[in-house]
Amino acid sequence: MINSSNPVTLPFPNTRDRITSVSGNGFGGLTSFGPYDNFSNKNLFGSNLTLINGPHTLKFGGAYSKYRKNENALVGDTTGANQGIFTAFGTALPPGVGTGPGQTLPTGMTLATAQNLARWANFLVGNAVTFVQGRFDYTANLIQANIEGYAQDEWRFRPNLTVYYGVRYSRFGQPNDRNGRLSNFDPALYSAASAPQVTGAGNRVAGSGNFCNGMFVNSQNVKTAVNCTPGTSPFGDEIAKTPNHLS
């Protein structure tokens, strides 16, 4: 449609190498699929050391692992795909053409065929009635890291008695999204005063309340929308506290 008499500029950039879909143009639709980018990897680095000193066998070790999962949603065309979709074109016919009073149709042509030709003509010149496009192809790019370490002593206290003791530290990190699109809900952040108002008939009062009441998002993704103002995560690019385990 960029070369038509009415060129169409998409509202958002098309981040995928994929043409805009078309349906409802009076003939066959134009759709495509992909690219679907789904992969994961895990990197693990670790080492162990054993020292024997008389009746003591000392063991030390540690490990660091990092996991990544990437997958784009590749949602359906009509639900907001990033490449966009034109789904309807006008069916208005020229004056005097149709089945109404004082109107006629070309010989051998039905009203449905005439309307399909009108859709096709509007498609050729870029006159679209309905268009849907997502702002981006939603992609989860999750990262999660773990750190563990230990120290242990195997002490042969007597020929018939061996004592084991040691300490282990584990930190299983919360996942974070490189695109900053994770969110969470904390009941402690919920405010009844910010709740949407409802009439006695059960209808919501337009413009009232905060739909994101009690929610918070990654610190790099604080965005607001109509009636939606989330808080900023106190955990930075994560949305939950990472516990440390010592045993």
Stockholm file with secondary structure:
# STOCKHOLM 1.0

chainA/1-247         MINSSNPVTLPFPNTRDRITSVSGNGFGGLTSFGPYDNFSNKNLFGSNLTLINGPHTLKFGGAYSKYRKNENALVGDTTGANQGIFTAFGTALPPGVGTGPGQTLPTGMTLATAQNLARWANFLVGNAVTFVQGRFDYTANLIQANIEGYAQDEWRFRPNLTVYYGVRYSRFGQPNDRNGRLSNFDPALYSAASAPQVTGAGNRVAGSGNFCNGMFVNSQNVKTAVNCTPGTSPFGDEIAKTPNHLS
#=GR chainA/1-247 SS CTTSSSCCCCSSCCCSSCCCEECCSSSCCBCCCCCCCEEEEEEEEEEEEEEEETTEEEEEEEEEEEEEEEEECCCCGGGTCTTCEEEEECCCCCTTBSSSTTCBCCTTCCHHHHHHHHHHHHHHHTCEEEEECCSSCCEEEEEEEEEEEEEEEEEEEETTEEEEEEEEEEEECCCEETTCCCEEECGGGCCGGGSCCBCTTSCBCTTCSCTTTTEEECTTCCCCBTTBCCEECTTTTCSSCCCEEEC
#=GC SS_cons         CTTSSSCCCCSSCCCSSCCCEECCSSSCCBCCCCCCCEEEEEEEEEEEEEEEETTEEEEEEEEEEEEEEEEECCCCGGGTCTTCEEEEECCCCCTTBSSSTTCBCCTTCCHHHHHHHHHHHHHHHTCEEEEECCSSCCEEEEEEEEEEEEEEEEEEEETTEEEEEEEEEEEECCCEETTCCCEEECGGGCCGGGSCCBCTTSCBCTTCSCTTTTEEECTTCCCCBTTBCCEECTTTTCSSCCCEEEC
//
